[in-house]
Amino acid sequence: MATTSTARQSSRFRCAECGWTAVKWVGRCGECQAWGTVAEAAGASAPRTSPGQVLRPATPIGEVDLTSAAARPTGVAEFDRVLGGGLVPGAVVLVAGEPGIGKSTLLLDVAARAARQGAATLYVSGEESAAQVRARADRIDALADSLYLAAETDLATVLGHVEASAPQLLVVDSVQTIASAEVDGQAGNVSQVREVAASLIRMAKDRGIAVLLVGHVTKDGSIAGPRVLEHLVDVVVQFEGDRHSRLRLVRAVKNRYGPTDEVGCFDLSEAGIIGLPDPSGLFLSHRVTAVAGTCVTVTLEGRRPLVTEVQALVAPSTLPSPRRTSSGLDASRLAMVIAVLDKRAGAPVGAQDIFAATVGGVRVTEPAADLALVCALASSVLDRPLPVDAIAIGEVGLAGEVRRATGIGRRLAEAARLGFRHAVVPQGSRADSAVPDGIDVIEVSNVAEAIETMRRLAVAQPTPALARDTA
């Protein structure tokens, strides 16, 4: 009886995702909140490890050679921007994104450019046949003599290919399709992904090979597989974009060798994927005359300022509950701005159908775009178009105040570079940063003042009777 009691007390339940332990079984992990990952683990104490022989003595940190850790450009400038200058030998990069968003196309282009620079490159495809990958390479002009291709799903065979070809860059598409015969379960489960990733990382560190791993994502957008996968790799890159748009954004979620606030912009088409060093023109409607219900703002994606156009349409509603539809904007943020306009500025928008969207398929989530949305809604209500060379930047609070935005200097500099001449910004923004030449900065403290300022800047034109009655 004592032995049984001791065995029960020594048993532990461990989460397969993050390693969290509990004294009893639970259906949901208390650390990573994953369901069905807690299982009973052996409670016997692990054997003690005896000290081993030191083959390479510890080196003073000031004498460590840095040349082996220098980043090497991939040839894709936008990808290098996100990585912090390029790929570091021995680094393991996890590239995650939704199916069909362009991960394989981008990494095949990176592999071909690295091979053209003289680096032996091995591309392992576990999802497509070699002929399918070759067809894509022909389409995007990604053929190179030093680029080797293998269609394999067995981990031992993949490691054998690495031994035979001795590449400087290894691309595995994807880590969820590779399986080890020494681990039970199908490819893609928690144990298999952990073993495959650990083996590839160990090989990369021992041989100094840069490794690019493609990772799947779940329905909620998180990376599939155990959470420990993100902790093991050196860089985690997220591939984002609307499936109905050509724009793709690449941002680093984790980066041991560079910043995590850089964003790379790409244009995905049938001819391949092309970096966009100046993507601001994609988010503006190319029109000559001013149109009511539009306003331009400058958003920050990481360190990069992007000029974005916000459009709004306010129309009389025939339904008991007016419609609120948004595309590219946060729906809850839109509802808040509408309530502030109705309560604090007296705008008759509560019983109207309201449609709001961004141009070019870009998604705007930062609060600094609130003021542009306010101006676009007011312009649509008054049916008075704003000048095409005016922008609005600022966060709107529930009390109707306009708050300062971060990086106002970079935003104004980008607007001035693209030819904008008027900027409506929060009160006190001039003191935070220098104002570029050629742009008139107008400070406002609340939404009512902002609407009045935009009314003065609005293009003079006859106002229809319906718009006059509504105003």
Solvent accessible surface area in square Angstrom, and as a share of the most:
residue,aa,sasa,rsa
1,M,200,0.89
2,A,80,0.62
3,T,111,0.65
4,T,66,0.38
5,S,51,0.33
6,T,87,0.51
7,A,57,0.44
8,R,184,0.67
9,Q,132,0.59
10,S,45,0.29
11,S,22,0.14
12,R,99,0.36
13,F,36,0.15
14,R,117,0.43
15,C,2,0.01
16,A,41,0.31
17,E,26,0.11
18,C,50,0.30
19,G,31,0.30
20,W,78,0.27
21,T,59,0.34
22,A,18,0.14
23,V,114,0.66
24,K,138,0.59
25,W,149,0.52
26,V,43,0.25
27,G,23,0.22
28,R,108,0.39
29,C,1,0.01
30,G,45,0.43
31,E,116,0.52
32,C,28,0.17
33,Q,88,0.39
34,A,26,0.20
35,W,174,0.61
36,G,66,0.64
37,T,22,0.13
38,V,7,0.04
39,A,61,0.48
40,E,113,0.51
41,A,27,0.21
42,A,98,0.76
43,G,31,0.30
44,A,90,0.70
45,S,107,0.69
46,A,85,0.66
47,P,124,0.78
48,R,237,0.86
49,T,132,0.77
50,S,90,0.58
51,P,138,0.87
52,G,65,0.62
53,Q,161,0.71
54,V,110,0.63
55,L,154,0.76
56,R,215,0.78
57,P,106,0.67
58,A,106,0.82
59,T,80,0.46
60,P,80,0.50
61,I,161,0.82
62,G,74,0.71
63,E,126,0.57
64,V,80,0.46
65,D,93,0.48
66,L,139,0.69
67,T,102,0.59
68,S,75,0.48
69,A,56,0.43
70,A,53,0.41
71,A,42,0.33
72,R,127,0.46
73,P,86,0.54
74,T,4,0.02
75,G,32,0.31
76,V,12,0.07
77,A,79,0.61
78,E,6,0.03
79,F,0,0.00
80,D,17,0.09
81,R,89,0.32
82,V,0,0.00
83,L,4,0.02
84,G,33,0.32
85,G,35,0.34
86,G,4,0.04
87,L,13,0.07
88,V,9,0.05
89,P,31,0.20
90,G,7,0.07
91,A,1,0.01
92,V,0,0.00
93,V,2,0.01
94,L,0,0.00
95,V,0,0.00
96,A,0,0.00
97,G,1,0.01
98,E,79,0.35
99,P,100,0.63
100,G,65,0.62
101,I,3,0.01
102,G,9,0.09
103,K,17,0.07
104,S,22,0.14
105,T,13,0.08
106,L,0,0.00
107,L,0,0.00
108,L,3,0.01
109,D,14,0.07
110,V,0,0.00
111,A,0,0.00
112,A,0,0.00
113,R,95,0.35
114,A,11,0.09
115,A,5,0.04
116,R,120,0.44
117,Q,114,0.51
118,G,60,0.57
119,A,22,0.17
120,A,28,0.21
121,T,0,0.00
122,L,4,0.02
123,Y,1,0.00
124,V,0,0.00
125,S,2,0.02
126,G,17,0.16
127,E,86,0.39
128,E,46,0.20
129,S,53,0.34
130,A,45,0.35
131,A,76,0.59
132,Q,101,0.45
133,V,3,0.01
134,R,128,0.47
135,A,62,0.48
136,R,37,0.13
137,A,5,0.04
138,D,74,0.38
139,R,121,0.44
140,I,18,0.09
141,D,107,0.55
142,A,0,0.00
143,L,83,0.41
144,A,25,0.19
145,D,148,0.77
146,S,35,0.23
147,L,31,0.15
148,Y,112,0.43
149,L,66,0.33
150,A,8,0.07
151,A,47,0.37
152,E,49,0.22
153,T,73,0.42
154,D,51,0.26
155,L,8,0.04
156,A,74,0.57
157,T,52,0.30
158,V,1,0.01
159,L,55,0.27
160,G,37,0.35
161,H,60,0.27
162,V,1,0.00
163,E,111,0.50
164,A,91,0.71
165,S,35,0.22
166,A,65,0.51
167,P,6,0.04
168,Q,84,0.37
169,L,6,0.03
170,L,0,0.00
171,V,0,0.00
172,V,1,0.00
173,D,3,0.02
174,S,0,0.00
175,V,0,0.00
176,Q,15,0.07
177,T,28,0.16
178,I,2,0.01
179,A,25,0.19
180,S,10,0.07
181,A,100,0.77
182,E,160,0.72
183,V,34,0.20
184,D,130,0.67
185,G,50,0.48
186,Q,154,0.69
187,A,47,0.36
188,G,29,0.28
189,N,57,0.29
190,V,38,0.22
191,S,50,0.32
192,Q,2,0.01
193,V,1,0.00
194,R,81,0.30
195,E,52,0.23
196,V,0,0.00
197,A,0,0.00
198,A,30,0.24
199,S,9,0.06
200,L,1,0.00
201,I,21,0.11
202,R,135,0.49
203,M,19,0.09
204,A,0,0.00
205,K,94,0.40
206,D,114,0.59
207,R,111,0.41
208,G,34,0.32
209,I,6,0.03
210,A,7,0.05
211,V,0,0.00
212,L,0,0.00
213,L,0,0.00
214,V,2,0.01
215,G,0,0.00
216,H,67,0.30
217,V,22,0.13
218,T,62,0.36
219,K,213,0.90
220,D,121,0.62
221,G,35,0.34
222,S,48,0.31
223,I,21,0.11
224,A,22,0.17
225,G,26,0.25
226,P,3,0.02
227,R,105,0.38
228,V,42,0.24
229,L,2,0.01
230,E,40,0.18
231,H,119,0.53
232,L,63,0.31
233,V,0,0.00
234,D,3,0.02
235,V,3,0.02
236,V,2,0.01
237,V,0,0.00
238,Q,32,0.14
239,F,3,0.01
240,E,59,0.27
241,G,33,0.32
242,D,65,0.34
243,R,144,0.53
244,H,176,0.78
245,S,22,0.14
246,R,144,0.53
247,L,11,0.06
248,R,10,0.04
249,L,16,0.08
250,V,0,0.00
251,R,61,0.22
252,A,4,0.03
253,V,86,0.49
254,K,51,0.22
255,N,18,0.09
256,R,130,0.48
257,Y,86,0.33
258,G,26,0.25
259,P,41,0.26
260,T,74,0.43
261,D,60,0.31
262,E,21,0.09
263,V,1,0.01
264,G,0,0.00
265,C,0,0.00
266,F,1,0.00
267,D,24,0.12
268,L,32,0.16
269,S,36,0.23
270,E,148,0.67
271,A,72,0.56
272,G,3,0.03
273,I,13,0.07
274,I,105,0.53
275,G,24,0.23
276,L,33,0.16
277,P,106,0.67
278,D,76,0.39
279,P,5,0.03
280,S,1,0.00
281,G,36,0.35
282,L,80,0.40
283,F,0,0.00
284,L,37,0.18
285,S,36,0.23
286,H,172,0.77
287,R,71,0.26
288,V,144,0.83
289,T,100,0.58
290,A,29,0.23
291,V,76,0.44
292,A,26,0.20
293,G,1,0.01
294,T,12,0.07
295,C,5,0.03
296,V,9,0.05
297,T,0,0.00
298,V,0,0.00
299,T,6,0.04
300,L,30,0.15
301,E,25,0.11
302,G,31,0.30
303,R,118,0.43
304,R,17,0.06
305,P,28,0.18
306,L,1,0.00
307,V,0,0.00
308,T,0,0.00
309,E,3,0.01
310,V,0,0.00
311,Q,63,0.28
312,A,9,0.07
313,L,105,0.52
314,V,22,0.13
315,A,31,0.24
316,P,93,0.59
317,S,29,0.19
318,T,129,0.75
319,L,86,0.43
320,P,138,0.87
321,S,85,0.55
322,P,37,0.23
323,R,121,0.44
324,R,90,0.33
325,T,69,0.40
326,S,34,0.22
327,S,68,0.44
328,G,19,0.18
329,L,14,0.07
330,D,49,0.26
331,A,66,0.51
332,S,78,0.50
333,R,62,0.23
334,L,3,0.01
335,A,54,0.42
336,M,41,0.18
337,V,0,0.00
338,I,8,0.04
339,A,58,0.45
340,V,4,0.03
341,L,1,0.00
342,D,68,0.35
343,K,155,0.66
344,R,125,0.46
345,A,33,0.25
346,G,60,0.58
347,A,15,0.11
348,P,56,0.35
349,V,0,0.00
350,G,35,0.34
351,A,74,0.57
352,Q,35,0.16
353,D,4,0.02
354,I,0,0.00
355,F,67,0.28
356,A,4,0.03
357,A,31,0.24
358,T,18,0.10
359,V,27,0.15
360,G,35,0.34
361,G,38,0.37
362,V,3,0.02
363,R,136,0.50
364,V,8,0.05
365,T,88,0.51
366,E,43,0.19
367,P,52,0.32
368,A,6,0.04
369,A,5,0.04
370,D,4,0.02
371,L,0,0.00
372,A,0,0.00
373,L,6,0.03
374,V,0,0.00
375,C,0,0.00
376,A,0,0.00
377,L,0,0.00
378,A,9,0.07
379,S,4,0.03
380,S,18,0.12
381,V,14,0.08
382,L,21,0.11
383,D,46,0.24
384,R,55,0.20
385,P,3,0.02
386,L,13,0.07
387,P,24,0.15
388,V,75,0.43
389,D,42,0.22
390,A,4,0.03
391,I,0,0.00
392,A,0,0.00
393,I,0,0.00
394,G,0,0.00
395,E,39,0.18
396,V,1,0.01
397,G,3,0.02
398,L,120,0.60
399,A,70,0.54
400,G,2,0.02
401,E,54,0.24
402,V,12,0.07
403,R,111,0.41
404,R,132,0.48
405,A,16,0.12
406,T,109,0.63
407,G,24,0.23
408,I,8,0.04
409,G,22,0.21
410,R,113,0.41
411,R,2,0.01
412,L,3,0.01
413,A,50,0.39
414,E,20,0.09
415,A,0,0.00
416,A,21,0.16
417,R,138,0.50
418,L,63,0.31
419,G,33,0.31
420,F,13,0.06
421,R,106,0.39
422,H,49,0.22
423,A,0,0.00
424,V,0,0.00
425,V,0,0.00
426,P,0,0.00
427,Q,100,0.44
428,G,15,0.15
429,S,3,0.02
430,R,119,0.43
431,A,93,0.72
432,D,78,0.40
433,S,31,0.20
434,A,88,0.68
435,V,48,0.28
436,P,33,0.21
437,D,140,0.72
438,G,52,0.50
439,I,14,0.07
440,D,69,0.36
441,V,6,0.04
442,I,40,0.20
443,E,37,0.16
444,V,0,0.00
445,S,46,0.30
446,N,56,0.29
447,V,2,0.01
448,A,52,0.40
449,E,69,0.31
450,A,0,0.00
451,I,21,0.11
452,E,80,0.36
453,T,3,0.02
454,M,4,0.02
455,R,103,0.38
456,R,159,0.58
457,L,39,0.19
458,A,12,0.09
459,V,61,0.35
460,A,89,0.69
461,Q,76,0.34
462,P,127,0.80
463,T,29,0.17
464,P,67,0.42
465,A,58,0.45
466,L,120,0.60
467,A,10,0.08
468,R,145,0.53
469,D,119,0.62
470,T,46,0.27
471,A,79,0.61
